Amino acid sequence: MAGATEDFSSINGDAADEDVKFGFKRPEMYKVSLGGTMDPYDRHVFLCYKNPESWASRVEDSETDLLPKLLSSALKARKNDITVKTKLTICEGGDGTEFSDGDVLIFPEMIRCRGLKDADVDSFVEDVLVSGQPWASGVQEVLTGSHVFVCAHGSRDRRCGVCGPVLIEKLKEEIEARELKDQVIVSPCSHVGGHKYAGNLIIFSPDAGGKSYWYGYVTPDDVPEMLDQHIGKGEIIERLWRGQMGGPVVEVENGDEQKLPNGKDVKKAKKKHKESSDQSKKEENVASCCQGANGFSCCRDGSLEEKSGSEVHGKKGMGKLSSLIGTWEQGDVLAAVAVVGAVATVAVAYSLYRRSG
């Protein structure tokens, strides 16, 4: 019995050690602010294909996984033709799962294209992702409910391989307890970026127009809050929020202060607002200068405001110079007349003096 106890303790010790290295007790947990730790994008495409245990480290480029490779290559080849930035991720498919192998889920459009085959990849990309039209050679339907994707790509990073399955199990348990099985669908997915933030999950909800919300450092203890607050009430859980499709959520407070959901100030937005405010003040000052009082305006020519500063300055300078020249010429003529008059007077007086003598 003592030996059995030792073996049991060893197993528990290994599990605890793994949790510290790769699980929810990692020293790196909560060390960084999560807001903005995902790249911005506008559309998310999920290809349903097999399961995490069978995925290669880079399943989209694997020579043995032809369908993911073909779809990834087609997206890269048509990148310049696709008008929105599109992200591809692999999710679980097959018997006993929510989706079949070859199904393609597209957000924010909230559509499901059933049964993509190798030979149909190019036409699918052309019809649906490039042209934005229904898939001509396949079956397309609307997705309903909220969809939660949890990174469980263990062959890519051990942290997601350890944290992902535990989160999925807890999510399904809580969903069943809340009788939300038909409203919330959970699927494991491949690498989404930022394994150091594991557990990573992405939520798509119809109430958000199919937009995604990314969360990191999620533990099993956070799952009830995810379901009740985010999915139930549509409220972002700020401390775990990484970002979202289409850019960050910006809240406006007091009419001028913009904040991210994690409470960080958006400095650029503040700066822009300040510059706009300063510009408005300048415009007000310019306007008040030319309004004058009692209908009198100090701006002689309102059209000058639309002309360049150098042009206006040049014309003003020339006006002053012309005025000075005019003033100088007038004074000079008067002075010359006075001098001539004085000389003439002296000459006449001298002439009279000589005659009298």
VEXKOL-94095 format. One record per residue: residue number from 0; x, y, z of N, C-alpha, C, O in turn. Coordinates in steps of 0.02 Angstrom, whole numbers, plus 50000, padded with zeros to 5 digits. Last residue first. Layout:
BEGIN
NUM X Y Z X Y Z X Y Z X Y Z
...
// end
This chain:
BEGIN
356 50985 57567 47213 51052 57593 47226 51078 57631 47167 51134 57656 47169
355 50872 57517 47163 50866 57576 47207 50934 57607 47220 50940 57666 47235
354 50921 57408 47094 50892 57464 47058 50889 57527 47101 50901 57583 47077
353 50960 57325 47197 51010 57349 47151 50984 57410 47113 51021 57458 47101
352 50837 57296 47257 50889 57330 47296 50941 57361 47249 50964 57417 47261
351 50770 57225 47160 50744 57289 47180 50798 57330 47217 50802 57391 47209
350 50850 57109 47162 50844 57149 47100 50820 57220 47117 50847 57269 47091
349 50828 57059 47289 50896 57081 47272 50895 57126 47210 50932 57175 47205
348 50693 57027 47277 50714 57078 47326 50782 57105 47309 50795 57165 47313
347 50700 56927 47179 50662 56989 47167 50684 57044 47213 50694 57101 47192
346 50775 56830 47247 50799 56859 47184 50764 56925 47169 50796 56973 47147
345 50693 56797 47354 50759 56826 47367 50785 56861 47305 50812 56916 47309
344 50587 56741 47283 50576 56800 47326 50641 56835 47339 50645 56897 47336
343 50647 56629 47224 50619 56682 47182 50609 56747 47222 50622 56801 47196
342 50678 56555 47338 50732 56580 47295 50708 56637 47251 50742 56688 47243
341 50549 56528 47384 50596 56567 47426 50651 56597 47384 50670 56655 47393
340 50499 56449 47279 50466 56513 47298 50512 56558 47338 50514 56618 47327
339 50584 56340 47285 50583 56382 47224 50552 56450 47240 50576 56502 47217
338 50547 56292 47411 50616 56314 47399 50619 56361 47339 50650 56414 47341
337 50413 56259 47390 50431 56308 47441 50500 56337 47429 50511 56397 47436
336 50425 56161 47293 50389 56223 47277 50408 56278 47326 50418 56335 47307
335 50492 56063 47367 50524 56093 47308 50491 56159 47290 50525 56208 47273
334 50394 56030 47462 50458 56060 47483 50493 56094 47425 50521 56149 47433
333 50297 55977 47379 50282 56038 47418 50346 56072 47441 50352 56134 47440
332 50366 55866 47330 50343 55918 47284 50330 55983 47321 50348 56037 47298
331 50384 55793 47449 50442 55818 47411 50423 55874 47364 50459 55923 47357
330 50256 55758 47485 50295 55803 47529 50354 55833 47491 50371 55891 47501
329 50222 55673 47377 50182 55733 47391 50222 55782 47434 50221 55842 47420
328 50318 55572 47389 50316 55613 47328 50277 55678 47340 50297 55731 47317
327 50286 55517 47515 50351 55549 47504 50349 55595 47444 50374 55651 47447
326 50157 55464 47491 50166 55516 47542 50231 55554 47531 50233 55615 47535
325 50187 55369 47393 50141 55424 47379 50150 55481 47427 50151 55540 47407
324 50272 55287 47465 50298 55322 47406 50254 55381 47390 50278 55436 47374
323 50183 55241 47562 50242 55281 47582 50270 55321 47524 50288 55379 47531
322 50093 55173 47481 50070 55228 47522 50127 55273 47542 50121 55335 47541
321 50176 55075 47428 50144 55124 47384 50121 55184 47422 50128 55241 47398
320 50205 55007 47547 50258 55040 47509 50230 55093 47463 50256 55148 47458
319 50080 54957 47583 50114 55005 47628 50168 55044 47591 50176 55104 47601
318 50058 54874 47473 50011 54928 47488 50043 54981 47532 50035 55041 47520
317 50160 54782 47486 50160 54827 47428 50114 54885 47440 50129 54941 47418
316 50115 54718 47602 50179 54753 47601 50183 54803 47544 50205 54859 47553
315 49997 54660 47559 49995 54710 47612 50059 54751 47612 50057 54812 47620
314 50048 54573 47465 50005 54627 47442 50000 54681 47495 49997 54741 47480
313 50124 54489 47547 50156 54525 47492 50114 54584 47471 50139 54639 47460
312 50028 54434 47632 50081 54474 47660 50113 54517 47606 50127 54576 47617
311 49953 54361 47538 49922 54416 47575 49975 54463 47603 49969 54524 47598
310 50049 54272 47498 50018 54316 47448 49987 54376 47483 49994 54433 47462
309 50084 54207 47614 50136 54245 47579 50105 54294 47530 50130 54349 47521
308 49963 54144 47651 49993 54196 47694 50043 54238 47657 50045 54299 47666
307 49841 54126 47520 49900 54105 47557 49929 54162 47596 49921 54221 47578
306 49666 54160 47547 49728 54164 47509 49786 54144 47552 49782 54144 47614
305 49556 54165 47625 49562 54106 47583 49627 54106 47544 49643 54056 47511
304 49563 54287 47687 49570 54229 47729 49580 54166 47687 49610 54118 47711
303 49532 54381 47590 49603 54371 47606 49613 54308 47648 49667 54278 47645
302 49399 54401 47583 49428 54350 47538 49500 54338 47552 49528 54288 47529
301 49368 54509 47664 49360 54442 47690 49391 54388 47647 49409 54335 47672
300 49448 54650 47685 49432 54606 47629 49428 54534 47654 49480 54502 47665
299 49458 54715 47807 49435 54753 47749 49414 54708 47692 49368 54725 47654
298 49418 54680 47963 49444 54645 47904 49417 54678 47842 49358 54670 47826
297 49348 54746 48058 49417 54766 48051 49450 54732 47992 49505 54751 47971
296 49182 54803 48028 49231 54748 48028 49301 54775 48020 49313 54820 47980
295 49031 54853 48102 49096 54873 48075 49145 54817 48081 49150 54785 48134
294 48916 54817 48166 48919 54808 48094 48984 54829 48062 48991 54823 48002
293 48944 54837 48300 48896 54882 48267 48901 54878 48191 48892 54928 48155
292 49109 54773 48285 49054 54794 48327 49010 54842 48288 49034 54882 48248
291 49190 54622 48219 49186 54693 48236 49127 54708 48280 49098 54663 48311
290 49223 54504 48157 49153 54520 48167 49144 54594 48182 49095 54624 48160
289 49355 54474 48149 49325 54504 48090 49252 54521 48099 49220 54549 48054
288 49386 54417 48271 49424 54474 48248 49388 54511 48193 49390 54573 48190
287 49304 54308 48276 49287 54364 48319 49325 54427 48298 49301 54483 48306
286 49369 54222 48185 49302 54246 48170 49286 54308 48211 49257 54356 48185
285 49487 54199 48253 49490 54231 48188 49422 54261 48171 49417 54318 48147
284 49436 54135 48367 49473 54198 48373 49476 54236 48308 49468 54297 48306
283 49379 54023 48310 49336 54070 48345 49371 54138 48351 49340 54190 48343
282 49493 53962 48262 49443 53984 48214 49396 54034 48246 49375 54082 48213
281 49555 53935 48383 49588 53979 48335 49538 54007 48286 49538 54066 48270
280 49463 53846 48437 49475 53910 48471 49507 53960 48424 49490 54019 48424
279 49475 53742 48346 49411 53777 48351 49419 53844 48384 49388 53893 48364
278 49605 53703 48374 49590 53731 48308 49525 53769 48309 49519 53822 48278
277 49587 53653 48502 49631 53712 48492 49617 53744 48426 49616 53806 48421
276 49504 53545 48472 49479 53598 48515 49520 53662 48506 49492 53716 48502
275 49590 53469 48395 49528 53493 48365 49500 53551 48404 49476 53600 48376
274 49687 53442 48489 49706 53480 48430 49644 53509 48396 49644 53566 48372
273 49609 53367 48578 49639 53430 48601 49657 53473 48541 49645 53534 48541
272 49577 53257 48500 49523 53299 48525 49550 53367 48546 49519 53419 48533
271 49703 53206 48479 49664 53228 48422 49609 53275 48444 49596 53326 48412
270 49735 53172 48609 49775 53222 48574 49737 53251 48515 49738 53311 48503
269 49639 53074 48634 49640 53135 48674 49677 53190 48638 49655 53247 48636
268 49679 52979 48542 49613 53008 48536 49609 53073 48575 49579 53122 48552
267 49804 52948 48589 49799 52979 48523 49731 53012 48515 49725 53066 48486
266 49774 52889 48711 49810 52953 48710 49803 52987 48643 49796 53049 48640
265 49654 52818 48786 49675 52819 48717 49708 52886 48705 49673 52935 48691
264 49684 52746 48945 49667 52804 48904 49692 52795 48833 49746 52767 48822
263 49618 52591 48997 49676 52630 48976 49654 52689 48933 49611 52681 48890
262 49513 52507 49028 49522 52567 49068 49581 52610 49049 49592 52662 49080
261 49483 52406 48946 49525 52389 49003 49544 52450 49044 49585 52446 49090
260 49410 52468 48844 49374 52431 48895 49417 52411 48955 49390 52401 49009
259 49484 52632 48825 49477 52562 48805 49439 52526 48860 49435 52550 48917
258 49408 52794 48817 49445 52742 48853 49434 52675 48820 49382 52662 48790
257 49406 52969 48796 49395 52903 48767 49438 52852 48802 49497 52864 48816
256 49323 53112 48840 49376 53066 48861 49361 52996 48836 49309 52968 48853
255 49213 53187 48802 49277 53201 48771 49331 53151 48789 49382 53149 48754
254 49090 53155 48861 49090 53188 48797 49157 53198 48765 49161 53216 48706
253 49100 53079 48973 49097 53152 48982 49104 53189 48916 49123 53248 48914
252 49172 52951 48877 49147 52974 48941 49152 53049 48946 49202 53079 48925
251 49157 52828 48761 49164 52900 48768 49133 52920 48834 49074 52907 48846
250 49252 52684 48723 49197 52713 48760 49210 52788 48768 49267 52808 48781
249 49290 52576 48597 49306 52642 48625 49246 52670 48659 49193 52679 48628
248 49360 52422 48561 49301 52456 48585 49322 52522 48616 49369 52524 48656
247 49477 52410 48423 49459 52409 48494 49392 52443 48508 49371 52487 48470
246 49445 52316 48268 49474 52370 48308 49447 52369 48379 49401 52331 48394
245 49393 52208 48197 49374 52275 48175 49401 52331 48217 49384 52389 48206
244 49380 52098 48334 49379 52107 48263 49358 52178 48245 49311 52205 48275
243 49469 52146 48484 49412 52121 48447 49419 52133 48373 49461 52173 48351
242 49559 52110 48638 49542 52151 48580 49484 52120 48543 49452 52074 48568
241 49574 52050 48762 49633 52060 48720 49620 52107 48661 49666 52140 48636
240 49516 52050 48928 49501 52069 48858 49565 52084 48820 49607 52124 48841
239 49521 52030 49061 49542 51975 49019 49537 51990 48945 49554 51948 48903
238 49470 52143 49121 49536 52119 49144 49563 52064 49100 49624 52052 49100
237 49339 52161 49064 49396 52205 49048 49464 52175 49065 49511 52183 49026
236 49226 52082 48984 49263 52070 49047 49332 52103 49038 49376 52074 49007
235 49088 52167 48913 49157 52145 48908 49188 52136 48977 49178 52177 49022
234 48922 52110 48905 48970 52155 48938 49040 52125 48934 49051 52067 48950
233 48812 52036 48867 48847 52074 48816 48897 52123 48844 48913 52173 48812
232 48748 51952 48955 48732 52024 48958 48765 52066 48904 48749 52125 48896
231 48787 51820 48914 48720 51834 48941 48701 51907 48938 48644 51923 48920
230 48919 51832 48869 48868 51804 48825 48798 51822 48849 48754 51837 48809
229 48977 51907 48981 48989 51922 48911 48933 51897 48866 48902 51936 48829
228 48912 51857 49103 48923 51928 49089 48931 51942 49014 48895 51984 48987
227 48892 51716 49094 48841 51760 49123 48850 51833 49102 48801 51867 49086
226 49006 51663 49030 48939 51647 49007 48887 51696 49031 48843 51716 48994
225 49111 51721 49103 49109 51727 49030 49038 51715 49004 49013 51752 48961
224 49081 51678 49231 49077 51749 49216 49074 51761 49140 49038 51805 49117
223 49108 51540 49219 49041 51563 49234 49031 51638 49218 48977 51657 49194
222 49252 51548 49186 49202 51524 49138 49131 51546 49156 49096 51570 49112
221 49348 51576 49278 49319 51632 49241 49261 51612 49196 49225 51655 49171
220 49395 51456 49325 49357 51497 49372 49323 51556 49337 49274 51584 49363
219 49473 51409 49219 49407 51379 49231 49364 51421 49278 49303 51421 49272
218 49542 51562 49148 49547 51501 49188 49478 51471 49196 49428 51504 49181
217 49622 51661 49029 49558 51635 49053 49570 51569 49089 49604 51525 49063
216 49720 51735 48969 49728 51719 49040 49663 51693 49070 49651 51700 49130
215 49611 51823 48852 49670 51786 48871 49675 51778 48947 49637 51810 48984
214 49492 51845 48718 49509 51845 48790 49572 51803 48801 49584 51754 48766
213 49412 51938 48592 49467 51894 48611 49481 51902 48686 49482 51957 48713
212 49269 51935 48498 49299 51965 48558 49350 51915 48584 49334 51856 48597
211 49204 51971 48333 49239 51929 48382 49264 51969 48441 49278 52029 48435
210 49038 51998 48267 49106 52020 48282 49137 51976 48335 49103 51946 48377
209 48906 51971 48242 48955 51922 48221 49027 51942 48234 49073 51906 48213
208 48835 52072 48303 48841 52073 48230 48894 52025 48204 48922 52035 48150
207 48819 52044 48433 48874 52090 48416 48884 52094 48341 48937 52117 48318
206 48721 51949 48433 48703 52015 48460 48757 52067 48445 48742 52127 48444
205 48789 51836 48390 48746 51871 48342 48727 51941 48367 48716 51986 48326
204 48962 51823 48436 48891 51823 48455 48850 51861 48404 48872 51911 48377
203 49109 51737 48467 49069 51770 48415 48996 51766 48436 48971 51712 48451
202 49256 51737 48561 49183 51731 48562 49152 51770 48505 49167 51829 48496
201 49401 51646 48592 49370 51697 48551 49295 51684 48551 49272 51627 48542
200 49533 51619 48712 49470 51601 48680 49442 51661 48643 49456 51719 48659
199 49672 51550 48794 49647 51597 48744 49581 51573 48717 49573 51514 48700
198 49745 51526 48952 49697 51506 48902 49670 51563 48859 49648 51615 48883
197 49882 51601 48860 49836 51544 48871 49811 51545 48943 49848 51561 48989
196 49973 51695 48824 49913 51720 48858 49862 51664 48872 49806 51677 48892
195 50069 51635 48752 50087 51652 48821 50028 51679 48860 50031 51686 48921
194 50017 51626 48626 50010 51567 48669 50027 51584 48742 50003 51551 48788
193 49983 51723 48520 49988 51739 48592 49979 51680 48638 49937 51682 48683
192 49876 51652 48399 49924 51704 48417 49924 51718 48491 49871 51723 48522
191 49799 51545 48371 49769 51611 48356 49817 51668 48372 49801 51726 48361
190 49808 51376 48323 49844 51436 48345 49810 51501 48324 49795 51510 48265
189 49644 51298 48316 49717 51300 48309 49744 51367 48333 49707 51410 48359
188 49512 51256 48434 49539 51284 48372 49615 51284 48374 49646 51272 48425
187 49363 51176 48496 49436 51188 48500 49460 51214 48432 49433 51197 48380
186 49205 51254 48524 49248 51213 48480 49321 51228 48495 49340 51285 48504
185 49039 51271 48579 49110 51276 48597 49150 51229 48551 49131 51171 48542
184 48894 51367 48568 48931 51311 48540 49006 51322 48552 49033 51375 48537
183 48743 51410 48639 48815 51423 48642 48852 51360 48619 48842 51306 48648
182 48613 51362 48619 48627 51433 48609 48701 51450 48608 48721 51501 48579
181 48591 51235 48655 48570 51253 48588 48587 51326 48570 48576 51348 48514
180 48637 51236 48788 48669 51193 48739 48652 51211 48667 48693 51204 48622
179 48602 51298 48902 48619 51341 48845 48647 51301 48787 48679 51330 48741
178 48575 51262 49036 48530 51242 48982 48538 51288 48921 48489 51312 48892
177 48668 51278 49131 48626 51336 49117 48575 51323 49061 48538 51368 49041
176 48734 51157 49124 48702 51175 49187 48654 51234 49178 48605 51239 49214
175 48789 51165 48996 48737 51116 49009 48699 51133 49073 48638 51126 49075
174 48883 51265 49019 48831 51275 48969 48773 51227 48980 48714 51246 48976
173 48967 51204 49111 48928 51261 49133 48871 51276 49083 48817 51298 49104
172 49022 51102 49029 48989 51085 49092 48942 51142 49114 48885 51130 49133
171 49081 51174 48928 49026 51128 48911 48987 51109 48974 48926 51102 48972
170 49181 51242 49003 49130 51279 48966 49069 51234 48951 49012 51255 48961
169 49259 51134 49050 49223 51177 49098 49167 51216 49063 49113 51223 49091
168 49310 51085 48928 49270 51041 48972 49228 51082 49021 49170 51067 49032
167 49381 51198 48885 49325 51171 48844 49280 51127 48887 49219 51133 48884
166 49478 51209 48985 49429 51262 48976 49368 51237 48937 49311 51253 48953
165 49549 51091 48961 49518 51102 49027 49464 51156 49021 49410 51148 49050
164 49599 51109 48830 49550 51056 48845 49514 51065 48911 49455 51048 48918
163 49687 51228 48854 49629 51226 48810 49578 51172 48827 49520 51188 48837
162 49798 51202 48938 49743 51245 48961 49679 51236 48919 49624 51237 48946
161 49883 51116 48863 49863 51100 48931 49800 51138 48952 49753 51110 48980
160 49896 51175 48739 49880 51104 48742 49857 51082 48811 49817 51036 48817
159 49938 51299 48772 49870 51292 48747 49848 51220 48746 49789 51204 48753
158 50068 51258 48814 50023 51295 48859 49950 51290 48837 49906 51278 48878
157 50133 51200 48707 50110 51157 48762 50061 51193 48807 50016 51161 48835
156 50098 51235 48541 50124 51261 48605 50092 51222 48662 50032 51212 48664
155 50075 51146 48436 50105 51212 48422 50135 51242 48485 50189 51271 48483
154 50014 51038 48488 50075 51025 48450 50110 51090 48431 50169 51089 48412
153 49898 51094 48549 49954 51071 48590 50018 51058 48552 50072 51067 48580
152 49787 51198 48531 49836 51173 48482 49900 51152 48518 49950 51188 48517
151 49673 51254 48575 49694 51192 48608 49747 51158 48565 49751 51096 48563
150 49583 51398 48598 49645 51372 48570 49668 51311 48610 49681 51316 48670
149 49412 51395 48574 49465 51392 48624 49527 51363 48593 49525 51308 48564
148 49274 51486 48525 49330 51447 48501 49387 51452 48552 49408 51507 48570
147 49102 51494 48531 49163 51504 48571 49217 51457 48544 49207 51397 48540
146 48963 51575 48470 49014 51524 48455 49078 51542 48492 49105 51597 48486
145 48787 51591 48495 48855 51615 48508 48904 51558 48496 48890 51500 48511
144 48659 51577 48364 48688 51569 48430 48758 51599 48436 48784 51628 48389
143 48678 51522 48193 48641 51552 48248 48677 51539 48314 48720 51495 48318
142 48722 51544 48022 48740 51520 48089 48698 51557 48141 48684 51616 48134
141 48641 51502 47871 48654 51553 47922 48671 51519 47988 48638 51471 48008
140 48722 51413 47735 48668 51425 47782 48690 51475 47835 48749 51488 47843
139 48752 51334 47579 48769 51389 47625 48709 51402 47670 48652 51403 47647
138 48827 51214 47478 48770 51230 47521 48792 51281 47573 48842 51273 47607
137 48904 51252 47316 48898 51221 47382 48836 51243 47419 48798 51285 47396
136 48932 51326 47204 48936 51253 47198 48929 51217 47265 48946 51159 47271
135 48920 51462 47238 48882 51434 47181 48879 51359 47181 48829 51330 47159
134 48895 51543 47382 48938 51492 47353 48899 51454 47299 48851 51419 47314
133 48847 51715 47360 48835 51647 47385 48878 51597 47349 48895 51606 47290
132 48981 51838 47356 48920 51809 47331 48908 51741 47364 48954 51712 47393
131 49101 51906 47369 49049 51918 47418 48981 51891 47397 48930 51918 47417
130 49214 51892 47291 49156 51925 47261 49100 51940 47311 49056 51981 47297
129 49305 51833 47387 49325 51887 47342 49264 51927 47318 49263 51988 47324
128 49231 51740 47462 49278 51786 47496 49301 51844 47453 49316 51897 47479
127 49141 51674 47371 49121 51696 47438 49166 51751 47466 49142 51802 47491
126 49200 51649 47242 49130 51667 47251 49118 51703 47317 49087 51757 47318
125 49340 51624 47267 49318 51673 47218 49246 51696 47232 49233 51757 47234
124 49337 51522 47363 49370 51585 47379 49346 51640 47331 49333 51696 47353
123 49268 51424 47286 49241 51448 47350 49270 51516 47367 49234 51563 47385
122 49356 51401 47182 49290 51430 47167 49257 51457 47230 49222 51508 47227
121 49465 51346 47255 49473 51407 47216 49406 51440 47201 49400 51501 47206
120 49407 51228 47316 49436 51282 47355 49439 51348 47315 49418 51400 47340
119 49360 51113 47259 49315 51171 47259 49346 51233 47292 49313 51285 47294
118 49445 51007 47275 49437 51033 47207 49395 51097 47204 49395 51131 47153
117 49433 50978 47413 49496 51003 47385 49485 51038 47318 49513 51092 47306
116 49273 51038 47474 49318 50987 47450 49381 51018 47420 49382 51078 47403
115 49166 51085 47606 49216 51107 47557 49263 51049 47539 49289 51014 47583
114 49040 51065 47683 49075 51015 47644 49122 51039 47589 49118 51016 47532
113 48944 51216 47690 48953 51145 47706 48997 51108 47656 48992 51118 47595
112 48969 51365 47764 48971 51333 47698 48989 51260 47709 49043 51244 47735
111 48885 51474 47865 48918 51408 47864 48912 51380 47793 48857 51373 47766
110 48897 51642 47927 48873 51592 47879 48915 51529 47884 48973 51530 47905
109 48923 51770 47987 48884 51718 48022 48854 51669 47971 48794 51655 47972
108 49000 51876 47948 48941 51861 47907 48895 51809 47940 48836 51805 47922
107 49117 51909 48016 49054 51922 48050 48992 51905 48009 48936 51917 48032
106 49142 51732 47993 49119 51787 48036 49151 51852 48012 49208 51850 47989
105 49109 51573 47933 49134 51640 47916 49101 51693 47960 49039 51698 47963
104 49161 51407 47922 49122 51456 47961 49151 51525 47949 49212 51534 47955
103 49150 51267 47824 49185 51331 47832 49138 51380 47866 49083 51392 47843
102 49174 51090 47828 49130 51148 47839 49173 51210 47849 49227 51207 47879
101 49271 50992 47827 49260 51029 47765 49210 51086 47772 49204 51127 47727
100 49191 50886 47942 49253 50903 47906 49237 50938 47840 49194 50915 47802
99 49052 50964 48027 49082 50910 47987 49148 50933 47956 49158 50993 47946
98 49022 51014 48198 49028 51027 48126 49063 50968 48092 49098 50929 48123
97 49016 50968 48328 48963 51013 48305 48963 51021 48229 48911 51033 48198
96 49058 50792 48332 49070 50863 48346 49013 50904 48316 48969 50877 48283
95 49036 50664 48291 49032 50677 48363 49047 50748 48382 49049 50765 48441
94 49143 50671 48151 49090 50636 48188 49094 50652 48262 49148 50654 48292
93 49210 50838 48112 49206 50765 48108 49150 50737 48150 49112 50774 48181
92 49320 50966 48177 49264 50942 48137 49263 50867 48137 49311 50835 48160
91 49391 51110 48257 49376 51038 48257 49315 51022 48213 49267 51060 48211
90 49472 51233 48151 49435 51212 48211 49415 51139 48203 49421 51110 48149
89 49598 51345 48099 49569 51278 48094 49531 51263 48158 49554 51278 48213
88 49586 51508 48028 49600 51465 48085 49567 51398 48073 49514 51394 48042
87 49628 51656 47942 49609 51585 47937 49631 51547 47999 49689 51552 48020
86 49570 51820 47918 49611 51775 47958 49584 51704 47952 49523 51694 47957
85 49575 51958 47809 49544 51895 47827 49593 51849 47863 49650 51841 47841
84 49533 52120 47776 49586 52079 47804 49556 52016 47835 49516 52020 47882
83 49438 52141 47625 49444 52147 47698 49499 52100 47723 49509 52047 47694
82 49443 52115 47489 49440 52185 47511 49447 52194 47586 49461 52249 47608
81 49547 52016 47396 49500 52014 47452 49501 52082 47487 49553 52104 47511
80 49649 52035 47310 49582 52038 47282 49528 52038 47336 49471 52056 47324
79 49765 52014 47378 49754 52082 47352 49684 52091 47322 49662 52147 47311
78 49753 51875 47406 49754 51925 47459 49738 51995 47434 49699 52031 47466
77 49755 51761 47334 49703 51811 47317 49701 51868 47367 49652 51905 47370
76 49857 51687 47391 49862 51704 47320 49813 51759 47300 49827 51799 47256
75 49810 51668 47521 49871 51707 47510 49876 51731 47438 49896 51788 47425
74 49700 51587 47493 49690 51652 47526 49751 51697 47516 49744 51757 47505
73 49764 51475 47439 49717 51514 47397 49705 51583 47427 49700 51632 47390
72 49836 51428 47549 49872 51451 47490 49827 51494 47445 49850 51544 47418
71 49730 51391 47635 49778 51441 47656 49815 51470 47596 49824 51531 47591
70 49671 51290 47556 49633 51350 47573 49679 51406 47595 49669 51464 47575
69 49776 51197 47548 49748 51226 47487 49710 51290 47502 49717 51340 47466
68 49796 51165 47684 49850 51195 47645 49824 51229 47583 49845 51284 47566
67 49673 51106 47722 49696 51168 47753 49751 51204 47713 49751 51265 47708
66 49681 50993 47627 49628 51044 47625 49648 51108 47661 49639 51162 47632
65 49798 50914 47660 49791 50949 47596 49739 51005 47597 49752 51059 47571
64 49905 50874 47763 49838 50901 47774 49821 50945 47714 49829 51006 47717
63 50034 50845 47732 49989 50788 47743 49916 50809 47755 49871 50767 47757
62 50100 50963 47728 50094 50925 47665 50046 50867 47672 50020 50842 47622
61 50043 51106 47813 50063 51036 47816 50051 51001 47750 49998 51008 47719
60 50004 51233 47835 50058 51223 47786 50080 51150 47782 50130 51134 47750
59 49909 51229 47932 49891 51264 47870 49944 51254 47815 49931 51266 47757
58 49973 51171 48041 49927 51130 48002 49908 51162 47936 49894 51127 47888
57 50104 51168 48115 50079 51219 48069 50033 51185 48018 50053 51171 47961
56 50100 51049 48190 50116 51113 48221 50093 51172 48179 50065 51220 48206
55 49953 50953 48140 50025 50967 48141 50037 51035 48173 49991 51074 48183
54 49818 50879 48226 49845 50938 48191 49921 50941 48196 49949 50933 48250
53 49768 50778 48303 49795 50759 48238 49826 50818 48200 49858 50808 48148
52 49719 50838 48417 49769 50786 48425 49803 50767 48359 49859 50743 48358
51 49618 50925 48370 49683 50952 48393 49738 50899 48398 49797 50914 48386
50 49543 50850 48221 49543 50870 48292 49613 50891 48314 49661 50876 48279
49 49462 50886 48062 49490 50837 48110 49490 50865 48182 49442 50899 48201
48 49410 51041 48027 49454 50989 47999 49484 50948 48056 49527 50972 48094
47 49335 51184 47970 49326 51127 48015 49363 51066 47986 49349 51043 47931
46 49404 51339 47959 49396 51277 47922 49391 51220 47972 49437 51208 48011
45 49347 51500 47983 49366 51439 48017 49352 51379 47971 49296 51370 47948
44 49388 51665 47958 49366 51604 47924 49393 51544 47963 49453 51539 47976
43 49346 51828 47997 49377 51767 48023 49346 51706 47989 49285 51697 47991
42 49385 51996 47955 49345 51936 47942 49383 51875 47967 49444 51871 47961
41 49469 52098 47997 49399 52114 47982 49355 52053 47969 49293 52058 47970
40 49594 52141 48122 49572 52108 48061 49497 52118 48054 49465 52144 48099
39 49738 52177 48223 49672 52196 48197 49657 52159 48132 49701 52147 48091
38 49814 52057 48331 49819 52098 48271 49749 52115 48245 49706 52071 48244
37 49812 52075 48509 49796 52036 48449 49796 52084 48389 49780 52143 48396
36 49827 52152 48621 49877 52100 48609 49857 52053 48552 49882 51997 48548
35 49740 52252 48667 49779 52265 48607 49831 52212 48591 49877 52226 48552
34 49749 52215 48838 49717 52255 48786 49763 52269 48727 49818 52295 48736
33 49823 52152 48938 49803 52114 48879 49774 52156 48822 49775 52134 48764
32 49970 52186 49025 49903 52210 49009 49883 52180 48942 49922 52182 48894
31 50059 52050 49102 50054 52105 49055 49981 52125 49047 49935 52086 49061
30 50046 51950 49196 50105 51994 49201 50100 52054 49154 50134 52104 49164
29 49953 51849 49203 49933 51916 49226 49991 51965 49231 49986 52015 49265
28 50072 51720 49207 50001 51739 49207 49992 51809 49237 50021 51825 49289
27 50200 51677 49223 50188 51731 49175 50116 51756 49175 50102 51808 49145
26 50199 51568 49309 50221 51633 49336 50206 51691 49289 50199 51748 49311
25 50052 51467 49293 50116 51489 49266 50135 51557 49295 50091 51600 49306
24 49938 51405 49328 49978 51431 49382 50047 51455 49358 50094 51461 49397
23 49875 51346 49222 49847 51409 49246 49885 51439 49305 49867 51492 49330
22 50013 51266 49138 49943 51276 49153 49926 51345 49180 49958 51395 49164
21 50148 51244 49124 50109 51255 49064 50036 51274 49077 50001 51295 49031
20 50210 51243 49252 50249 51256 49191 50206 51278 49132 50224 51324 49096
19 50107 51217 49341 50150 51274 49353 50189 51293 49289 50199 51352 49275
18 50054 51101 49287 50010 51160 49293 50052 51223 49304 50034 51276 49279
17 50160 51013 49300 50138 51032 49233 50096 51095 49235 50100 51137 49191
16 50161 51000 49439 50219 51029 49406 50201 51053 49335 50224 51106 49313
15 50040 50938 49459 50050 51004 49488 50108 51039 49454 50106 51100 49442
14 50066 50817 49394 50011 50860 49371 50019 50931 49396 50008 50979 49359
13 50170 50767 49472 50181 50780 49401 50128 50828 49374 50144 50873 49335
12 50104 50749 49594 50160 50796 49589 50174 50815 49517 50189 50873 49502
11 50012 50651 49563 49988 50717 49583 50043 50769 49576 50030 50826 49556
10 50105 50547 49539 50060 50570 49486 50034 50640 49501 50034 50684 49457
9 50162 50536 49665 50204 50554 49609 50162 50580 49551 50180 50629 49518
8 50055 50493 49740 50085 50558 49755 50128 50583 49697 50129 50642 49682
7 50039 50367 49684 49985 50416 49679 50012 50486 49692 49992 50534 49658
6 50160 50305 49721 50144 50314 49650 50091 50368 49640 50096 50410 49595
5 50144 50306 49860 50200 50342 49829 50186 50356 49756 50198 50411 49731
4 50036 50222 49872 50030 50291 49895 50084 50334 49864 50072 50391 49843
3 50092 50105 49829 50037 50134 49790 50028 50207 49808 50015 50248 49765
2 50185 50082 49931 50209 50094 49863 50156 50127 49821 50171 50172 49781
1 50100 50058 50036 50143 50117 50039 50168 50134 49969 50172 50193 49951
0 50041 49940 50000 50000 50000 50000 50043 50063 50000 50026 50113 49969
// end
